[in-house]
Amino acid sequence: MEKELISKKDLLLYAKNATQSILNSLVAIKFIKADLYIVSKDIYAKLVEIDSLLLPYKKDTRRTN
C-alpha cells in the first residue's frame, strides 16, 4: 500500500480545522485569558489522534548540552 503524501501546510490546516470543529461543538468556560473545555473520553481520543498526525513535525524544545 502506497503512503499518500500530504504537505506540511495542508496537514497543519487539517489539524487546525478538525480541532476547531471539535471545540466549536463544546461550551467553553472563560477563565482569565483562556477558554477551558470539559471533554469526554471519545473527544479526547479524537484530539489525541489529530495530535499523533503532527508528531513527526514536532521539535524538542528542551535545551540540553
ABEGO torsion letter per residue (X at the ends): XBBBBBBAAAAAAAAAAAAAAAAAABBBBBBEABBBBBBBAAAAAAAAAAAAAAAAABBBABBBX
